[in-house]
Amino acid sequence: MLIKYLPLFLLFILLLVIIYSFIFFEKTVSFDSIPSVKLSYNPVCNGSDRSPCVDSLGCSGERICVRGAWTGCINKKVCNPGERSNCIENFCSTGYKICNECGTGYSECIHPKIIQNKNETNNSPSLTVNLIVEQKIVNSSENKSEEKQILDFFKWVESHNIRLVGVNKSTDYFYYNGSKSDDFLDAKNVPNILEVAKGLYKIPDDILKAMNGKTVYLSYQHGRGYTVLSSFPEQHILVNMGRGSIIEQPLTEVQVIHEFGHILDYHGIRGIYNDKENHWADLDNERAIIFNVTFPYNPRALAPPRGYIDVYSTANDAENFAQHFMFYILKGQDFREFAKNDALLKEKYDFFKNKLFHGREY
Ligand SMILES: [Zn+2]
C-alpha cells in the first residue's frame, strides 16, 4: 500500500520544493534589487507622485516622480496649436474655432462675418504676396549654400557624438506611446534645421560634452521643446527614447539652448538618473541655492520679480536655470545690464561666467 503511493507522495514533496524555491527566489530578487535603486543624487520627490507643472510654453501640464526625480512637464494635447476646426452650433456649422497655443482646447467660435469686416480695413494681403515671392527668389539662390551648411552640421554633430534624427511625431506622442522604428526620418529635410545648428554652435565644447552620446530629435510637428531625461519603460513613459532633446517646429535656437540648459543642469550638475556626463557635480549645492524658487508661479505676472530675467524663469528651479542659461548665451548684453542693479541676477550671471563658461561672455 505504502509503496503504491510512494511516487505520488514524492511528486507532492517535489511540488512543495518547487513552490518554496520559487517564492524564495522571488524574494531574493526583489531584495537584491533595492541596492541598485539606491540614488547617488538627492531625491526631490517620492514614490510615483504626480504634480501640476508648467511647460516651456507656459502651458500647464503634469509631471511624474520616477526614482526620486521629476520627469519633464507634459500636457495632454487635444488639438494642434493654431489648427482650425468647424464649430457646430444648433446642429450646423456656423464658423470655426482655433486651437489654443497649448493645444489643450479651442478658442470661442469665430464667425466668418467678423473676418470679412476686418479685411475691408486692411490692405495688407497684396503686400504679403509680394514678400512671399521675394523670399522664394532669395531662397532658391541660397539653397546650395544651405545644403552645404546642413552637411557641415551633420559632420559637426558626429564629431561631438550627438545623434541627430528627424521624427514625424510630437513630444506628446512620444511621451505616451514611445517610439518605433518607422517614426524616424532623415533629419536633413526637417524645416529650420540650421536654427538648431546656430544654437548648438554657440555652446562651448567643454559644456556641450553633457550631450555626449545623447540624441536631438528634430520634429516636423509644431509644438515646443522637451528634454528626455531618460526612458521609463516600467511607467510606460518615453519608451525606446534616448536621453536628449526633442525640438519641435518652428525650430529655434532659443528652444535648442533652453533644452540643452536642462541637460546640463539635470545630468551635468545634478547627476539625475546617474548620467555619466555628471562632470559638474561639485556645483550642485551652489546651483541649488542660487536657482531655488521659493514662491508660487504666476504665469500671468506682467513683469518678473527682482533676481529673475523673465516671468517664465520663476516657474521652478529647473526653468530658472535653463532660462538664465539661454539668456547668458543669446542675450548676454541684456543680462549684464540687468545684473548691474540686481544682486541675485549678478550671482546667476557670475555662476555661469566663472563656474561653467571659464570667463567666456557673449
Ligand atoms: Zn524648460
Residues whose N, C-alpha, C, O or C-beta is under 5 A from the ligand:
A	BS01	ZN	S56 E319 A322
